[in-house]
Amino acid sequence: MTLPPVPADFHWHPEPWGASLRCRPFAAIARHLFTTRQLAIPQDEAWDQVSASLGEAPPRVARVRQVHGNDVLVIRAGSDTWRGQPDVEADAVVTDDPALAVAVLAADCLPLLVADRHGRAVGAVHAGWRGTAAAVAVKAVNALEREFGCHPSDLSVVIGPGIGACCYEVGTELVDAFASAGHGRHLIERWFSSPPPARGSRQRHALTLDLATANVDQLVLAGVPAEAVHVASLCTAMHPTVLTSYRAEGTSAGRLAGVVALPPRR
Ligand SMILES: [Zn+2]
């Protein structure tokens, strides 16, 4: 299997089960990885392998029942909010517990990982178009500040593989949904593009959505430094042997996990 090239701040990391994607600058502040299709997520045993890949003192992996909304599950160290089953409906999960990793699943939707550079807390976010319109990443940033005192300027974010604007043709109703959600016209024009058809083509203009740019813009507006947001720029639909894509494969598509944990407590 050939792994696609990634930006300079990312690398493929060999795992017992295949390869994971990691971000170098982010690794300095948090344990993390994105899985590839070589790991059969979401089977229970796969979570043990994910945990083991996070290194010493492998954390339990907390998940949520993702519903394309913008609710954030807060798991405080010492609390028992996480009972071992992903039965809480939310699309972001944050924790200050170094014994816990938090994870989201995606197959075209973006998995985002967040960490505080002072080690206060981490978070994982699932952002498809609905979650992005509902600003779920910003809700996670707000929760990290409110619950754990993480200043947005201290946060770093990694945006993992997801459907790229290259392959994400959408209908105009999505533009309306983003406008109804309160996003400014100038931003919506940045996030949706309508490339001109080829000369002589009778094809109508295809409208595409750039989920990664929309999330980067929202995070920066929320106070996360632009240089602390790392984008893998890997389109799930274009790398079917490595990644998983709902658009490319339909309902049989597997899932990729994005997982993050604080460094182990010394
Ligand atoms: Zn693509």
Residues whose N, C-alpha, C, O or C-beta is under 5 A from the ligand:
A	BS01	ZN	G164 C166 C167 C235 A237 M238
